[in-house]
Each structure stands twice: as C-alpha cells, then as structure tokens.
Amino acid sequence: MATASRPSKAAEAFVSGADVVVESLIRHGVDVIFAYPGGASMPLHQSLTRYKDKIRTILPRHEQGGAFAAQGYARTTGRPGVCMGTSGPGATNLVTPLADAYMDSVPIVAITGQVPSPAIGTDAFQEADIRGITMPITKHNFLVTNPDEIPQAIAEAFHLARTGRPGPVHVDITKDALQGETTAAHPTPEQIVAGLPGFKPNLDGHPRQLKVAAAEIARASRPLILAGHGVLLADATAELVAFAEKTNIPVAWTLLGIGVIDETHPLAYGYVGMHGWKHVNKAVQSAD
C-alpha cells in the first residue's frame, strides 16, 4: 500500500529567519538600513543583499555612527530609523545613540545578531548581555531565539517605537534563529496589539487633572509655559499658541522645543537651560 509522501520544505514555503526579518522590514515601510556587519549578524547581511532592490543598506564606519544616522533619518522623515550591528562589541557600540534616542524620544528599531542560543551564558566569543545592557535605555527589547517568533517581534518593535511617546526598541536575534527556517506568518495589526497587553498609551487628558490645572493657572500671578519637544512630536504648535493667547501666558522653550512658537510672537519669551537666556531661566525659577 502506497503511503503519502511528506510535503517538501519548498511546498511548505519555508524561509530563513534572516529573510523573514528583511521581509518584515519591507512590510513596515523601511527603505534604508544602517548596518555594520559581523559574524552573528552575517545571515542578515546576506538577506539584505538578496533584497537590495527594496532596501538600501548603508555601511557606516562604526556602529555608533550608523545608529546616529538612523536617528537623523527618523528626525527628518518621522518614520522609525533602523540600524543593525553584530553581537558583543558591535551591539555595545549602539548603546550611546540608543540612550540619546531614548532621552530625545526618537523612534529607532535596532537589530543585533547574537551568539547561537546554546552558547548564551557561556562567555562565548563576542557574547554580551545586550538585552540587559539596553533595558534602561529602550522602550522595550526582545531576545529572539526561535525563527517562528521573528515576525511578531519585529512587528511589535515598530509598533512600540512609533506609538505613544516615540523611542528606541531593540531586537536581539540569535544566529541559529537567523539561520533557522520558519513558515510563521506576518501578524495582522490586531495580532500586534494583542501581543502587547500592557502597552496602552492614553493620549487623552484626564478631566479631573485638567480642572485642577486650570484652577492652578487661574490662581497664578506669575505663570509661565515651558514648551518642549513633545509639542513638536504631537504636532501641537497651533494648540500651544492658542492656549498661550487665550490665557496671556508667555512661552519659554527647551533646546528640543525650538520652533514651538514663532520667536517674534509677543508671548515668545525665550530659550531656557544651561545654554539658554538669563532672563528666561530667572523667570522659570520664579514662576508660580
């Protein structure tokens, strides 16, 4: 009696984990990646070569420069910048720009290769706990050891990077996961949100807190608005000016808040901070 043959890998549409990463980037609108190669991330570079007609790979002279370039891309386009490094020293070279992006609310997705999963914790060549290192300076980070988990992790990374308060997200992927094969499908928007039950940024003002703030402003004799980067990120400059004009409160701004109000506006007071103007710093200190 004849037995049914097992379906071939081709019939089941197996693809490598590295190819799934690149396909995920394309699905999320990535057209440029700043990537410095290394042993653990080499499968990703090989996949990027195959997809070079869809994603342009820019080779920086150093991983730190690549991540800062990704920041510049994000700041100018409004879309998450993407950078990549290998395990160990390649990954740790991303720390400074990730910390900077975290402080400045810049959306970045940083992808690093990691040693094969059986070697984690063995002090293997170019092994570093980059997930632990970057945890305080990213919105979230992932360690992916199974190729089946790659599509969901990449999708969640982009969702986290650009929603709520923007910021950097780190995805660390072991070399065996990049070289392994998977048939995992790319998640739908609903599946992405379902995978992040604790992430529900609320952008609506709290009615009770707004009433308290309004009462405090009404009682103030020396009120001052200090506007920062968030006003620009939220595209709320018109609302800021309308609020300042209605309340007749002067507006000072931070370094990253430059541009929140026209400096020739009668209520534009000036630039605060270490490199700011003396009268503005004095006004901030004496405001009630």
LINCORKA-V144544 format. One record per pair of residues at least 24 apart in sequence whose ideal C-beta (glycine too) atoms are under 6 Angstrom apart, sorted by the first residue. I is the first residue (numbers start at 1). J is the second residue. D is the distance in whole Angstrom. If there is no record, write none. Layout:
I;J;D, I;J;D
//
This chain:
12;183;5, 13;183;6, 14;181;4, 14;183;6, 16;181;6, 17;147;3, 17;150;5, 17;177;5, 17;178;5, 17;180;5, 18;43;4, 18;44;5, 18;47;4, 18;178;4, 19;47;5, 20;150;5, 20;151;6, 21;150;6, 22;47;5, 22;48;6, 22;51;5, 24;151;6, 24;154;4, 26;54;5, 27;186;6, 28;158;5, 30;82;5, 32;56;5, 33;57;6, 33;82;5, 34;58;5, 34;60;6, 34;66;4, 34;69;5, 34;70;5, 34;83;5, 35;84;4, 36;60;6, 36;63;5, 36;66;6, 36;85;6, 38;86;2, 38;90;5, 40;86;5, 40;87;4, 40;113;3, 40;114;6, 40;115;6, 40;175;5, 41;86;4, 41;113;3, 43;178;4, 43;179;5, 63;90;5, 63;93;4, 63;94;5, 64;93;5, 64;96;6, 64;97;6, 67;94;5, 67;97;4, 68;97;5, 70;108;5, 71;101;6, 71;106;5, 74;106;5, 74;107;5, 80;107;4, 80;109;5, 80;158;6, 80;161;5, 80;162;6, 81;108;5, 82;109;5, 83;110;5, 84;111;5, 85;112;5, 86;113;5, 87;113;5, 87;114;5, 87;115;5, 87;126;5, 88;126;3, 88;127;6, 88;128;5, 91;130;4, 92;128;6, 98;134;6, 98;137;5, 98;168;5, 99;137;4, 101;168;4, 102;137;5, 102;167;5, 102;168;6, 105;165;5, 105;166;5, 105;167;6, 107;161;4, 107;162;5, 107;166;4, 108;168;4, 109;157;5, 109;161;5, 109;169;5, 110;170;5, 111;171;5, 112;172;5, 113;175;6, 114;172;5, 114;174;5, 116;174;6, 116;175;5, 116;176;4, 117;145;4, 117;174;4, 117;176;6, 130;172;6, 131;172;5, 134;170;5, 138;168;5, 138;169;6, 138;170;5, 139;167;4, 139;169;5, 140;169;5, 141;170;4, 142;171;5, 143;172;5, 144;173;5, 144;177;5, 145;174;5, 145;177;6, 146;177;6, 147;177;5, 147;180;4, 147;182;4, 148;182;5, 148;184;4, 151;184;5, 151;186;5, 152;187;5, 152;195;6, 155;187;5, 155;192;5, 156;192;6, 156;195;6, 156;196;6, 159;192;5, 164;201;3, 220;288;5, 222;287;5, 222;288;5, 223;249;5, 224;250;6, 224;283;6, 224;287;4, 225;249;5, 225;251;5, 226;252;5, 227;251;6, 227;253;5, 227;257;5, 227;260;4, 228;254;4, 228;257;4, 229;256;4, 229;257;6, 231;260;5, 252;280;5
//
